[in-house]
């Protein structure tokens, strides 16, 4: 594994105990581009264009928006 991938893996947000995936959310549109269960895929996503967050965090944000 390359040093670049290792560094990217270390920067990924930790998944909550009950969550098994990350989503890539476009910084320009706010829409989810992809969901992945593979930390190597999550680490390889262009983080200048996308926020990579636990899927649970994304779902909570959707519920909060609907509640408002």
C-alpha positions in Angstrom: 0.0 0.0 0.0 1.4 3.4 -1.0 2.2 6.1 1.6 -0.4 8.3 -0.1 -3.2 5.7 0.4 -2.1 5.2 4.0 -2.3 8.9 4.7 -5.7 9.1 3.1 -7.0 6.2 5.2 -5.8 8.0 8.3 -7.7 11.1 7.3 -11.0 9.3 6.9 -13.6 10.0 9.5 -14.0 7.0 11.9 -17.2 5.1 11.4 -19.6 5.0 14.3 -20.1 1.5 15.8 -23.5 1.1 14.1 -22.4 2.4 10.6 -20.5 0.5 8.0 -20.1 2.9 5.1 -19.1 6.3 3.9 -20.8 8.6 1.4 -19.1 11.2 -0.8 -21.1 14.4 -0.8 -20.5 17.0 -3.5 -19.3 20.3 -2.1 -20.9 22.2 -5.0 -24.4 20.5 -5.1 -24.7 18.8 -1.7 -25.8 15.6 -3.4 -24.4 12.2 -2.6 -22.2 10.9 -5.4 -21.4 7.5 -4.1 -21.6 5.2 -1.0 -18.8 2.8 -0.3 -18.1 0.1 2.3 -14.4 -0.1 1.3 -12.1 2.3 3.2 -9.6 2.2 0.3 -12.3 3.5 -2.1 -13.4 6.2 0.4 -9.8 7.3 0.9 -9.3 7.6 -2.9 -12.2 10.0 -3.4 -11.1 13.6 -4.4 -11.6 15.4 -1.1 -11.3 18.8 -2.8 -14.6 18.1 -4.6 -16.3 15.8 -2.1 -16.8 15.6 1.7 -16.4 12.0 2.7 -18.5 11.3 5.8 -20.1 8.3 7.5 -23.4 7.4 5.9 -25.1 7.7 9.4 -24.0 11.3 9.6 -25.6 11.9 6.2 -28.8 10.2 7.1 -29.0 12.3 10.4 -28.6 15.5 8.3 -31.4 14.5 6.0 -33.7 13.8 9.0 -32.8 17.2 10.5 -33.6 19.0 7.3 -37.0 17.3 7.0 -37.8 18.2 10.6 -37.3 21.9 10.1 
